[in-house]
Amino acid sequence: MAPFKKMLLKADVNKIYDEEYQREQSAKDEKFFIRPSHQRKMKNTKLFSIGMGIDLPFCIIILVLLTIGTIMMFSASYAYSYYTQGDSYYYLVRQLIFVAIGIAAMVVMSFFNYNKLHKIAPIVLGIAYFSLLLVLILPAGDGNVKRWIPMGLFNIQPSEIAKFAVILFFAHWASKYYNKMQFARYSVIPGLVIFGTIAILLYLEPHYSGIVIIAILTVLMLFIGGIQKKYLIIGFVAVAAIVGILAITGGLSYAMTRMDGWGQSLVYTDEDMWQTTWQTRNSLYAIGSGGLWGLGLGQSRQKYLYLPEPQNDFIFAIVVEELGLVGAAIILLIFALLVWRGITLSLRAKDKFGKLLGIGLTSQIGIQVVLNILVITDWLPNTGISLPFFSYGGSSLIMLLAQMGIVLSISRTANIERK
């Protein structure tokens, strides 16, 4: 019996050792979020440390784009601002306030445990639905559209909340049911329900560019989440059929008016069409007059009331006019670096949720940049798609910087894995 007892004792010791080892490994994997509060506080003070700090290159790229964008927003807006508000610095002052709030939100979110968003994803989606419903009962704004909830200093655009909610929810859903995403029940049906209901609410505003962006984000999140490609093809055909039916029955009348003159900005057909294509045409004039090296910072001609509201969706046309093709290419390269770095960090996240969430949030920037460039060059119809970090706007900029803070939070765990 003595040898048998020794074997049992040895087995118990090994069991205890294995359990202790597992606890140590779990503590190492989760050390940033479960470390005792006094130790975590000391470590978190090192913002850019290798082990626990945010990713320095990604942070620098964000700040560079934000600085260039703010300078170009002021350059593009001061003439229009003086004409409409009597103050050349009106938009600059407000934008600087948005920048300050946005940076504060980014810093706060960079310290936030992004895994907590895993649990509240359905709540965030519910908030998005509530805001989309609320805006419909408020008075219409310019152009008889309902897209903003007035909040005093700035207006909240529910579509910005909806973009984040869609990315967050599908990151949550796909990471939870990752091994089942190949089945339609766990991929196609949730995708159709979420996108369909949000699209209907945006259709009622109407906000068709928001529908397009959310559609692309939905497809992207389902694709990286593991949906079968055949379902995406079927979904694309179904959406095309629905759009065709709405176009035939007149359900897309607002969108069709925005498509008038698409691709004909430099072709004179009649006076009405000439006025319809005024904004896009002057955007092309600005791009063409910039040449290779540009007219110089602040030297744009089209911003002097030729290009309507140049500080908004068409700001990149002023950027090209003042900085030229070379300057515009450098800015686009910085955007590309931001997307590349964000996706790289996300792929190094410690969990599936972090990977999906980071890729989705970073890809949103790339999607909006591409769509914005296509619009100002008349490759797409004139729709309201802002340029991240450049276009004037409070809710868009603050939400965007807060989302980049989440990516920075993910980068902390990515840095831990590389250590």
MILUM-480548 format. One record per residue (C-alpha): x, y, z; residue in three letters. Coordinates in steps of 0.5 Angstrom, whole numbers, padded with zeros to 4 digits, always signed. Layout:
N
XYZALA/...
END
This chain:
419
+0000+0000+0000MET/+0006+0005+0001ALA/+0008+0005-0006PRO/+0000+0007-0008PHE/+0000+0012-0003LYS/+0006+0015-0005LYS/+0003+0015-0012MET/-0003+0018-0010LEU/+0001+0024-0006LEU/+0005+0025-0012LYS/-0002+0026-0016ALA/-0005+0031-0011ASP/+0002+0035-0011VAL/+0002+0035-0019ASN/-0005+0037-0019LYS/-0004+0043-0014ILE/+0002+0045-0018TYR/-0002+0045-0025ASP/-0008+0049-0022GLU/-0003+0054-0019GLU/+0001+0054-0026TYR/-0006+0055-0029GLN/-0007+0061-0024ARG/-0001+0064-0026GLU/-0002+0064-0033GLN/-0008+0067-0033SER/-0006+0072-0029ALA/+0000+0074-0034LYS/-0005+0074-0039ASP/-0010+0078-0036GLU/-0005+0082-0032LYS/-0007+0089-0035PHE/-0014+0088-0033PHE/-0014+0084-0026ILE/-0007+0087-0023ARG/-0008+0090-0016PRO/-0011+0097-0017SER/-0005+0100-0014HIS/+0000+0097-0018GLN/-0004+0098-0024ARG/-0004+0105-0023LYS/+0003+0106-0023MET/+0004+0102-0029LYS/-0002+0106-0033ASN/+0002+0112-0031THR/+0007+0110-0037LYS/+0003+0112-0043LEU/+0008+0110-0048PHE/+0011+0104-0044SER/+0013+0098-0048ILE/+0009+0093-0044GLY/+0003+0097-0042MET/+0003+0103-0046GLY/-0001+0105-0052ILE/+0002+0104-0059ASP/+0006+0110-0060LEU/+0006+0110-0068PRO/-0001+0109-0068PHE/-0002+0115-0063CYS/+0003+0120-0067ILE/-0001+0118-0073ILE/-0008+0120-0070ILE/-0005+0127-0068LEU/-0001+0128-0074VAL/-0008+0127-0078LEU/-0012+0131-0073LEU/-0007+0137-0073THR/-0007+0137-0081ILE/-0014+0137-0081GLY/-0015+0142-0076THR/-0011+0147-0080ILE/-0014+0145-0087MET/-0021+0146-0084MET/-0019+0153-0082PHE/-0016+0155-0088SER/-0022+0152-0092ALA/-0027+0156-0088SER/-0025+0163-0086TYR/-0028+0166-0092ALA/-0034+0163-0091TYR/-0034+0163-0084SER/-0033+0171-0084TYR/-0039+0172-0090TYR/-0044+0167-0086THR/-0042+0169-0079GLN/-0038+0175-0079GLY/-0033+0172-0075ASP/-0027+0168-0079SER/-0025+0164-0073TYR/-0032+0162-0072TYR/-0031+0155-0074TYR/-0024+0154-0072LEU/-0026+0156-0065VAL/-0032+0151-0065ARG/-0027+0145-0068GLN/-0022+0146-0063LEU/-0027+0145-0057ILE/-0029+0139-0061PHE/-0022+0137-0062VAL/-0021+0138-0054ALA/-0027+0134-0052ILE/-0025+0128-0057GLY/-0018+0128-0055ILE/-0020+0127-0048ALA/-0025+0122-0050ALA/-0019+0118-0053MET/-0015+0118-0047VAL/-0020+0116-0043VAL/-0022+0110-0047MET/-0015+0108-0048SER/-0015+0107-0041PHE/-0022+0103-0041PHE/-0022+0096-0041ASN/-0025+0094-0048TYR/-0027+0088-0046ASN/-0033+0091-0042LYS/-0036+0093-0048LEU/-0037+0086-0050HIS/-0042+0086-0045LYS/-0046+0092-0046ILE/-0046+0091-0054ALA/-0053+0090-0054PRO/-0055+0096-0050ILE/-0050+0101-0054VAL/-0054+0098-0060LEU/-0061+0100-0057GLY/-0058+0107-0055ILE/-0057+0107-0063ALA/-0064+0105-0064TYR/-0067+0110-0059PHE/-0063+0116-0062SER/-0065+0114-0069LEU/-0072+0114-0067LEU/-0072+0121-0063LEU/-0069+0125-0069VAL/-0075+0123-0073LEU/-0080+0126-0068ILE/-0076+0132-0068LEU/-0077+0138-0073PRO/-0073+0138-0079ALA/-0067+0142-0081GLY/-0064+0145-0087ASP/-0067+0141-0094GLY/-0073+0138-0090ASN/-0068+0132-0087VAL/-0068+0130-0080LYS/-0061+0128-0078ARG/-0059+0132-0072TRP/-0061+0132-0065ILE/-0059+0139-0062PRO/-0055+0139-0056MET/-0053+0147-0056GLY/-0046+0147-0057LEU/-0046+0142-0063PHE/-0051+0137-0066ASN/-0051+0129-0065ILE/-0052+0125-0071GLN/-0055+0119-0070PRO/-0052+0115-0076SER/-0045+0116-0072GLU/-0047+0112-0066ILE/-0051+0107-0071ALA/-0044+0106-0074LYS/-0040+0105-0068PHE/-0046+0100-0065ALA/-0046+0096-0071VAL/-0039+0095-0071ILE/-0039+0093-0063LEU/-0045+0089-0064PHE/-0042+0084-0069PHE/-0036+0084-0066ALA/-0039+0082-0060HIS/-0044+0077-0064TRP/-0038+0074-0068ALA/-0034+0073-0063SER/-0039+0070-0058LYS/-0041+0065-0064TYR/-0035+0065-0068TYR/-0036+0057-0069ASN/-0043+0058-0072LYS/-0042+0064-0076MET/-0042+0059-0082GLN/-0049+0058-0081PHE/-0055+0063-0083ALA/-0058+0063-0077ARG/-0052+0066-0073TYR/-0050+0070-0079SER/-0055+0072-0085VAL/-0061+0073-0080ILE/-0058+0077-0075PRO/-0054+0081-0081GLY/-0061+0082-0084LEU/-0065+0084-0078VAL/-0060+0089-0075ILE/-0058+0092-0082PHE/-0065+0092-0085GLY/-0068+0096-0079THR/-0063+0101-0078ILE/-0063+0102-0086ALA/-0071+0103-0085ILE/-0070+0109-0080LEU/-0064+0112-0084LEU/-0069+0112-0090TYR/-0074+0116-0086LEU/-0069+0121-0085GLU/-0067+0121-0091PRO/-0059+0119-0090HIS/-0057+0115-0096TYR/-0050+0116-0095SER/-0051+0113-0088GLY/-0054+0107-0091ILE/-0049+0106-0095VAL/-0043+0106-0090ILE/-0047+0102-0085ILE/-0048+0097-0091ALA/-0041+0096-0092ILE/-0039+0096-0085LEU/-0044+0090-0084THR/-0041+0086-0089VAL/-0034+0087-0087LEU/-0036+0085-0080MET/-0040+0079-0082LEU/-0034+0077-0087PHE/-0028+0077-0082ILE/-0033+0074-0077GLY/-0033+0068-0081GLY/-0040+0068-0085ILE/-0040+0064-0092GLN/-0038+0068-0098LYS/-0045+0065-0102LYS/-0049+0068-0097TYR/-0046+0075-0098LEU/-0047+0074-0106ILE/-0054+0072-0104ILE/-0055+0078-0100GLY/-0052+0083-0105PHE/-0057+0081-0110VAL/-0063+0082-0105ALA/-0060+0089-0104VAL/-0060+0090-0111ALA/-0067+0088-0112ALA/-0070+0092-0107ILE/-0066+0098-0109VAL/-0068+0097-0116GLY/-0076+0096-0114ILE/-0075+0103-0110LEU/-0072+0106-0116ALA/-0078+0104-0120ILE/-0083+0106-0115THR/-0081+0112-0114GLY/-0078+0110-0107GLY/-0072+0113-0108LEU/-0074+0120-0110SER/-0069+0124-0105TYR/-0063+0120-0107ALA/-0065+0120-0115MET/-0065+0128-0114THR/-0058+0127-0111ARG/-0056+0123-0117MET/-0058+0128-0122ASP/-0052+0131-0126GLY/-0047+0125-0123TRP/-0041+0125-0128GLY/-0044+0131-0132GLN/-0041+0136-0128SER/-0036+0139-0133LEU/-0042+0138-0139VAL/-0047+0144-0140TYR/-0053+0141-0142THR/-0058+0146-0139ASP/-0058+0152-0134GLU/-0062+0148-0129ASP/-0057+0142-0129MET/-0051+0147-0129TRP/-0054+0150-0122GLN/-0055+0142-0120THR/-0048+0141-0121THR/-0045+0147-0118TRP/-0041+0144-0112GLN/-0038+0138-0115THR/-0036+0142-0121ARG/-0032+0147-0117ASN/-0029+0142-0113SER/-0026+0139-0120LEU/-0024+0146-0121TYR/-0020+0146-0114ALA/-0017+0140-0115ILE/-0015+0142-0122GLY/-0012+0148-0121SER/-0008+0145-0115GLY/-0003+0142-0120GLY/+0003+0138-0117LEU/+0005+0143-0112TRP/-0001+0147-0110GLY/-0003+0154-0110LEU/+0000+0155-0103GLY/-0003+0154-0096LEU/-0009+0159-0095GLY/-0009+0161-0103GLN/-0015+0157-0105SER/-0019+0161-0110ARG/-0025+0156-0110GLN/-0026+0157-0102LYS/-0029+0164-0103TYR/-0036+0162-0104LEU/-0035+0158-0110TYR/-0035+0152-0107LEU/-0041+0152-0102PRO/-0039+0150-0095GLU/-0032+0148-0096PRO/-0031+0146-0089GLN/-0035+0140-0089ASN/-0035+0134-0094ASP/-0031+0138-0100PHE/-0026+0140-0096ILE/-0021+0135-0099PHE/-0022+0139-0106ALA/-0019+0145-0102ILE/-0013+0141-0099VAL/-0011+0139-0106VAL/-0012+0146-0109GLU/-0007+0149-0104GLU/-0003+0143-0103LEU/-0003+0140-0109GLY/-0003+0133-0112LEU/+0004+0132-0108VAL/+0001+0134-0101GLY/-0006+0130-0102ALA/-0002+0124-0104ALA/+0002+0125-0097ILE/-0004+0126-0093ILE/-0007+0120-0096LEU/-0001+0116-0095LEU/-0002+0118-0087ILE/-0009+0115-0087PHE/-0007+0109-0090ALA/-0001+0108-0085LEU/-0007+0109-0080LEU/-0011+0104-0083VAL/-0005+0099-0083TRP/-0003+0100-0076ARG/-0009+0100-0073GLY/-0011+0093-0077ILE/-0004+0090-0075THR/-0005+0092-0068LEU/-0012+0089-0068SER/-0009+0082-0071LEU/-0005+0082-0065ARG/-0010+0083-0060ALA/-0011+0077-0054LYS/-0018+0075-0056ASP/-0023+0075-0062LYS/-0027+0080-0060PHE/-0021+0085-0059GLY/-0019+0083-0066LYS/-0026+0084-0069LEU/-0027+0091-0066LEU/-0021+0094-0068GLY/-0021+0092-0075ILE/-0028+0094-0075GLY/-0027+0101-0072LEU/-0020+0102-0076THR/-0023+0100-0083SER/-0029+0105-0082GLN/-0024+0111-0083ILE/-0021+0108-0089GLY/-0028+0107-0092ILE/-0030+0114-0091GLN/-0024+0117-0094VAL/-0025+0112-0100VAL/-0032+0114-0101LEU/-0031+0122-0099ASN/-0025+0122-0105ILE/-0030+0118-0110LEU/-0035+0124-0108VAL/-0031+0130-0109ILE/-0028+0127-0116THR/-0035+0126-0118ASP/-0034+0118-0119TRP/-0040+0117-0114LEU/-0046+0122-0113PRO/-0046+0128-0109ASN/-0048+0125-0102THR/-0046+0127-0095GLY/-0040+0123-0093ILE/-0035+0127-0088SER/-0027+0126-0089LEU/-0025+0124-0082PRO/-0021+0129-0078PHE/-0022+0134-0083PHE/-0029+0136-0084SER/-0032+0140-0079TYR/-0037+0137-0074GLY/-0037+0136-0067GLY/-0041+0129-0066SER/-0037+0126-0072SER/-0030+0128-0069LEU/-0031+0126-0062ILE/-0034+0119-0064MET/-0028+0118-0068LEU/-0023+0120-0063LEU/-0027+0116-0058ALA/-0027+0110-0062GLN/-0019+0111-0064MET/-0018+0111-0056GLY/-0021+0104-0056ILE/-0016+0102-0061VAL/-0011+0104-0057LEU/-0014+0100-0051SER/-0013+0094-0055ILE/-0006+0096-0057SER/-0004+0095-0050ARG/-0006+0088-0050THR/-0003+0087-0057ALA/+0004+0090-0054ASN/+0003+0085-0048ILE/+0003+0079-0053GLU/+0009+0082-0056ARG/+0013+0083-0050LYS/
END
